[in-house]
Amino acid sequence: MSKCLHRSIIFGLLMLAPVFGFAQEKLTYTLDELVLRAKSRSPAALRAETRQENRFWQYRLFRSNYNPQLRLAGTIPGFSRSFNNIVQPDGTIEFREVRQNLMDLELGMQQEIAATGGTISINSSTNRFDNFLAPEGAAQTRWSGVPVNVRLSQPIFAYNPLKWDKKIEPLRYEESKREYVEEMESISRTVTELFFNYLVAQVNLDIATKNLQNTQEILKIEQGRYNIGTTYEDKLLQVELQVLQARQDLAQARLDMETNSLILKAYVGLGETAELILIPPGDIKDIEINVDDALEYAFQNRSQALGFDIRLLEADADMAQARGQRFNMSFNASYGLNNAALNWQDIYTDPNRQTLVNLGFFVPILDWGRNKARMGQAAAFKKLAEYQVEQDIVNFEQEIFTKVRNFAMLKDRLEITKKSDEVADKRYGISLRRYQNGNVTITDLNIAQQEKDQNRRAYIVALRDYWTAYYEMRELTLYDFENRQLLYVPKEN
């Protein structure tokens, strides 16, 4: 193979490398950019959107219960063929073959009455009967029908689910919308933790890389001093051990870096081959959170606060249901026109009136305390729900109070760790120069290095805890304390 052809092949492979995935895509993100991507494109965000869509259709299904329903029902055909026992005029029984077809069709408009729990409907129906083995000369087909009919079915003193659903279901739907916003803020908090976990791993990798370089340089200095007899062999061996440890720390830091990178990319929905470059947040804004304001926003916006009202309403509904089961009574009324004829069109000619009214009831005379026990159980559950809600409200307030105090503490801690990082880094630089000049022992230099590394990690961890706590406060209150605006504004359903 000629050198020219060899170079052409190599050039072609280099040009095709991006197509086949050999080139690693570099992506740069700030914290805000990565949070925004996760809230719009991450698998967790897509799951939250799907759950919210499910809840929306559940609410639409509930709303449809209060709208009129146009329905068509019937049996087409209803053919039967069998041998039946037919009683003769003299009392004897003959087994005769019967072949018949009975078809019916009904069109009706039905409306639920939410205030009373009853049902009213207007209907029209027709029936056709065919006798295929009728005696010669008899009619083979007969028609009957109800041109128009109005029906009312009304339970009395019964539990009315429509009434209670009308109170509870809109609150549940409103709760689900707030839960969706909370899930988005929960995603922000999780991404923030993963973002800074990656940065911690990145800092550890930088520290391990610099420490290896520094220990290698120190080893050269010690070897030079050992050669001229100004140091001892045990100090030289100590530095050699430090170099070996630094190499081991670097290998571990690279592994941790790769692990945290894969976890972060998987959560936000990035490809495994992408190379992330994260930019730490700059200057921390002066965000002040007042406890009273946080409590007000939490009770105003959070789904849990709305859930307190829902749980109390559900307890009242259970009490009403137990009360409605003490005895059953229902009123049914029907008024319309009906007729029968040999031809279909004749059933609409001069039809007869059809009236039906009945009042049914079921009252237990002696139930051995069953109703009393049912009512007692419902009352006890209601009281328990009230006590639990009261305790949950106390816990709710305590959580907000604690998180606000924790956020203020983390803000102070962040300022301290930032200053400590700067001081420790400066001290190590001075100690390294003094060591090179022979004015500081290797032990003092190691102490300065450890303090430098510890304070650097502590600052990044403080950054992580601060921003995680900030997004947690947003999740707990659905309020943006940085821009002073609500994260969720209720809208008309």
VOGU-84305 format. One record per residue (C-alpha): residue in one letter; y, z, x. Coordinates in steps of 0.001 Angstrom, whole numbers, padded with zeros to 6 digits, always signed. Layout:
BEGIN
AYZX/...
***
This chain:
BEGIN
M+000000+000000+000000/S+003357-000996+001478/K+006158+001558+002004/C+008398-000370-000421/L+005839-000163-003239/H+005212+003517-002502/R+008913+004308-002778/S+009174+002347-006051/I+006349+004372-007607/I+007935+007665-006552/F+011315+006557-007931/G+009732+005542-011243/L+007962+008909-011588/L+011230+010718-010941/M+012941+008654-013631/L+010134+009397-016114/A+009972+013102-015328/P+012331+014175-018168/V+010279+012113-020635/F+006994+013769-019697/G+008514+017243-019549/F+008606+017684-015764/A+012334+018474-015835/Q+013150+021989-017047/E+016025+022131-019516/K+018690+024692-018643/L+020348+026451-021592/T+023321+028774-021253/Y+024001+031354-023959/T+026380+034213-024511/L+025277+037095-026704/D+027252+035806-029704/E+025825+032296-029319/L+022255+033519-029101/V+022717+035792-032126/L+024143+032871-034111/R+021208+030653-033171/A+018659+033321-034081/K+020272+033875-037505/S+020124+030178-038300/R+017001+028778-036612/S+014639+031569-035573/P+011280+032017-037359/A+012436+035458-038564/A+015533+033921-040185/L+013470+031191-041847/R+011113+033817-043265/A+014069+035793-044616/E+015504+032672-046267/T+012133+031898-047863/R+011851+035447-049231/Q+015353+035195-050654/E+014522+031873-052298/N+011426+033504-053839/R+013552+036332-055235/F+016039+033817-056638/W+013329+032068-058643/Q+011964+035416-059801/Y+015408+036191-061162/R+015633+032780-062835/L+012249+033457-064456/F+013583+036755-065795/R+016699+035051-067199/S+014552+032470-068983/N+012988+035243-071105/Y+016288+035535-073008/N+016645+031824-073732/P+015110+030012-076719/Q+011778+028342-076037/L+010749+025065-077679/R+006971+024906-077790/L+004324+022500-079025/A+000810+023768-079729/G-002248+022316-081388/T-005889+021290-081290/I-006617+017571-080953/P-009467+016965-081694/G-011529+019774-083216/F-014777+017889-083900/S-018005+019711-084790/R-021505+018488-085673/S-024193+020953-086719/F-026723+021954-089379/N-025382+024738-091579/N-026998+026792-094322/I-025364+025703-097604/V-025815+027886-100724/Q-026805+025763-103755/P-025709+026402-107377/D-029068+027970-108208/G-028733+030416-105276/T-031102+028697-102932/I-030138+027664-099420/E-030311+024145-098063/F-029767+023190-094433/R-027398+020254-094356/E-025885+018307-091525/V-022151+018822-091248/R-019844+016532-089297/Q-016208+017549-089476/N-012965+017263-087571/L-010097+019752-087944/M-006837+019025-086122/D-003627+021037-086168/L-000220+020633-084561/E+002774+022987-084589/L+006301+022563-083224/G+008446+025666-083041/M+011622+027151-081565/Q+011251+030809-080537/Q+013924+033310-079526/E+013443+036805-078156/I+015848+039428-079522/A+016797+041499-076479/A+018599+044223-078430/T+015613+045092-080638/G+012596+043654-078805/G+011683+041438-081738/T+010927+037736-081958/I+012322+035185-084413/S+011112+031621-084662/I+011407+028511-086799/N+008318+026319-087008/S+006857+023202-088535/S+003124+022434-088606/T+000564+020066-090033/N-003246+020118-090353/R-005778+017324-090916/F-009350+017797-092083/D-011962+015009-091893/N-015399+015272-093499/F-017581+012470-092182/L-020586+013275-094451/A-018744+013814-097745/P-020461+012670-100986/E-019739+009099-101964/G-016463+008756-103783/A-014982+012067-102519/A-011942+012188-100277/Q-012817+011870-096635/T-009495+013193-095299/R-007205+015969-096468/W-003817+017086-095180/S-001947+020365-095311/G+001225+021471-093647/V+004225+023735-093416/P+007393+021596-093389/V+009528+024572-092334/N+008820+028230-091730/V+010904+031137-090393/R+009083+034110-088875/L+010276+037505-087741/S+008190+039999-085804/Q+009886+043321-085082/P+008318+046403-083470/I+009815+049665-084737/F+010390+052711-082506/A+008534+050883-079727/Y+009352+050457-076060/N+011624+047443-075580/P+010939+045853-072153/L+013659+043231-072674/K+016314+045929-073005/W+015301+047720-069812/D+014704+044514-067825/K+018234+043451-068694/K+019495+046614-067004/I+017156+046645-064009/E+016452+043026-063019/P+020084+042033-062258/L+020307+045083-059988/R+017070+044093-058269/Y+018389+040598-057658/E+021651+041996-056313/E+019580+044313-054122/S+017599+041355-052768/K+020799+039519-051807/R+022003+042539-049882/E+018586+042908-048259/Y+018894+039318-047046/V+022187+040088-045283/E+020621+043238-043834/E+017700+041170-042535/M+020161+038852-040816/E+021830+041819-039155/S+018423+043192-038217/I+017742+039874-036491/S+021052+040260-034642/R+020039+043732-033481/T+016605+042548-032328/V+018068+039571-030465/T+020552+041900-028781/E+017725+044109-027531/L+015786+041094-026234/F+018953+039617-024702/F+019614+042721-022639/N+015934+043238-021834/Y+016124+039803-020243/L+019308+040793-018416/V+017674+044008-017182/A+014781+041942-015847/Q+017280+039541-014289/V+019156+042416-012633/N+015872+043863-011363/L+015017+040456-009890/D+018413+040219-008188/I+018045+043762-006860/A+014533+043094-005598/T+015644+039860-003916/K+018613+041497-002162/N+016577+044543-001208/L+013972+042346+000433/Q+016670+040501+002372/N+018327+043758+003402/T+015090+045434+004477/Q+014129+042373+006503/E+017488+042512+008283/I+017064+046255+008830/L+013588+045602+010259/K+015113+043209+012802/I+017676+045838+013759/E+015005+048526+014161/Q+012815+046180+016197/G+015755+045529+018516/R+016448+049220+018863/Y+012762+049918+019445/N+012632+047310+022174/I+015525+048967+024038/G+014142+052439+023369/T+016859+053797+021062/T+014537+054431+018105/Y+011022+055675+017538/E+007924+053853+016333/D+007626+055964+013187/K+011037+054744+012017/L+009983+051165+012739/L+006802+051642+010720/Q+008821+053215+007920/V+010999+050097+007693/E+007915+047853+007794/L+006521+049762+004817/Q+009829+049304+003031/V+009606+045545+003575/L+006079+045463+002113/Q+007229+047545-000867/A+010227+045250-001352/R+007908+042235-001500/Q+005742+043962-004072/D+008828+044907-006114/L+010026+041295-006001/A+006680+039987-007299/Q+006725+042508-010144/A+010347+041667-010976/R+009485+037959-011210/L+006604+038732-013573/D+008813+040956-015760/M+011484+038269-015792/E+009022+035628-016975/T+007563+037926-019638/N+010951+038861-021116/S+012024+035240-021009/L+008991+034122-023033/I+009483+036916-025582/L+013146+036037-026091/K+012534+032276-026362/A+009686+032779-028818/Y+011844+034965-031073/V+014860+032633-031211/G+012721+029503-031496/L+013281+027914-028078/G+010705+025904-026150/E+008729+027650-023446/T+009855+025132-020831/A+013567+025826-021347/E+015292+027819-018621/L+017652+030441-020017/I+020918+031399-018401/L+022440+034397-020160/I+026065+035409-019765/P+026635+039169-020208/P+029427+040246-022572/G+032807+040624-020887/D+035281+043383-021575/I+034214+045709-024357/K+036645+045697-027261/D+038016+048984-028479/I+035931+049368-031661/E+036592+052575-033550/I+034282+053593-036409/N+035357+056352-038774/V+032583+058360-040438/D+034239+058359-043870/D+034817+054593-043734/A+031226+053977-042637/L+029898+056092-045514/E+032115+054289-048020/Y+031005+050849-046829/A+027345+051925-046770/F+027376+053185-050376/Q+029382+050136-051437/N+027295+047452-049731/R+023804+048548-048712/S+020764+047614-050739/Q+019365+051148-050366/A+022394+052603-052168/L+021791+050180-055040/G+018119+051120-054927/F+019023+054701-055868/D+020348+053486-059240/I+017324+051230-059743/R+014873+054090-059181/L+016664+056294-061714/L+016709+053476-064264/E+012998+052853-063720/A+012324+056541-064349/D+014301+056318-067608/A+012338+053190-068561/D+009022+054967-067958/M+010248+057821-070150/A+011194+055391-072929/Q+007806+053677-072647/A+005970+056993-073013/R+008125+057849-076017/G+007399+054465-077614/Q+003629+055008-077354/R+003611+058034-079657/F+002905+055799-082652/N+002932+052058-083375/M+004814+050430-086217/S+005731+046784-086651/F+007454+044731-089344/N+006450+041093-089843/A+008059+038664-092257/S+007588+034957-092845/Y+009294+032611-095301/G+008893+028865-095646/L+007376+025961-097519/N+003827+024665-097499/N+001783+022031-099298/A-001536+020150-099320/A-002187+016506-100125/L-004520+013595-099608/N-001874+011730-097582/W+000269+013070-094760/Q+003603+012029-096219/D+002830+013733-099536/I+002865+017240-098001/Y+006664+016933-097699/T+007038+016082-101390/D+007912+019074-103596/P+006299+021720-101327/N+005604+025247-102501/R+007230+028442-101281/Q+005335+030545-098747/T+006281+034208-098304/L+004649+036905-096203/V+005910+040435-095580/N+003923+043281-094030/L+004644+046599-092395/G+001878+047817-090145/F+001683+051248-088574/F-000623+053396-086523/V+000064+057126-086414/P-002365+059492-084659/I-002933+062560-086810/L-004851+064582-084254/D-004884+063435-080634/W-005635+066781-078938/G-002334+066816-077029/R-002524+063240-075692/N+001041+062295-076645/K+002372+065631-075405/A+000647+065132-072062/R+001977+061586-071781/M+005530+062743-072474/G+005158+065669-070064/Q+003905+063373-067318/A+006791+060930-067804/A+009310+063795-067807/A+007815+065218-064601/F+007943+061801-062899/K+011574+061406-063949/K+012485+064819-062558/L+010630+064027-059323/A+012471+060706-059011/E+015815+062491-059460/Y+014965+065047-056763/Q+013764+062335-054374/V+016903+060281-054910/E+019054+063335-054248/Q+017204+064005-050986/D+017331+060324-049996/I+021094+060306-050553/V+021425+063298-048221/N+019266+061527-045607/F+021297+058368-046162/E+024547+060188-045393/Q+023054+062011-042393/E+021808+058742-040910/I+025271+057184-041128/F+026898+060309-039678/T+024424+060406-036774/K+024713+056700-035994/V+028523+056840-035943/R+028489+059801-033557/N+025855+058067-031419/F+027982+054911-031230/A+031002+056902-030007/M+028831+058612-027389/L+027409+055291-026189/K+030907+053915-025805/D+031861+056785-023471/R+028547+056431-021628/L+029217+052733-021074/E+032555+053416-019418/I+030994+056069-017157/T+028045+053903-016089/K+030349+050967-015389/K+032471+053104-013057/S+029350+054622-011472/D+027959+051147-010796/E+031143+050118-009013/V+031243+053321-006938/A+027540+053170-005990/D+027801+049519-004954/K+030839+050245-002792/R+029121+053263-001216/Y+026055+051223-000325/G+028176+048571+001346/I+029862+051217+003487/S+026527+052881+004318/L+025007+049540+005330/R+027869+048797+007741/R+027692+052307+009197/Y+023927+051942+009642/Q+024417+048684+011470/N+026853+050493+013771/G+024355+053319+014268/N+026402+056004+012480/V+023995+056544+009498/T+020283+057215+009493/I+017771+055040+007685/T+017141+057899+005230/D+020803+058045+004192/L+020845+054275+003781/N+017764+054391+001572/I+019388+057045-000620/A+022508+054900-000982/Q+020372+051889-001871/Q+018412+053793-004510/E+021614+055113-006086/K+023064+051597-006099/D+019990+050203-007857/Q+019773+053064-010348/N+023429+052828-011349/R+023235+049059-011722/R+020263+049325-014052/A+021893+052198-015928/Y+024976+050072-016615/I+022940+047167-018050/V+020875+049586-020152/A+024097+051190-021405/L+025360+047735-022354/R+022133+047097-024259/D+022276+050421-026099/Y+025954+049957-026979/W+025606+046473-028463/T+022332+047362-030185/A+024056+050342-031796/Y+026964+048116-032820/Y+024727+045646-034640/E+022811+048569-036122/M+026080+049870-037608/R+026694+046426-039084/E+023202+046498-040597/L+023697+049999-042040/T+027104+049287-043602/L+027223+045469-043995/Y+030684+045660-042464/D+032066+043994-039338/F+034056+046739-037603/E+035241+044381-034875/N+036909+041846-037209/R+037461+044319-040066/Q+035750+042343-042803/L+032826+042678-045193/L+029593+040931-044298/Y+028588+040644-047948/V+030808+040051-050964/P+029081+040282-054388/K+029320+037146-056521/E+028737+036476-060164/N+025112+035605-060890/
***
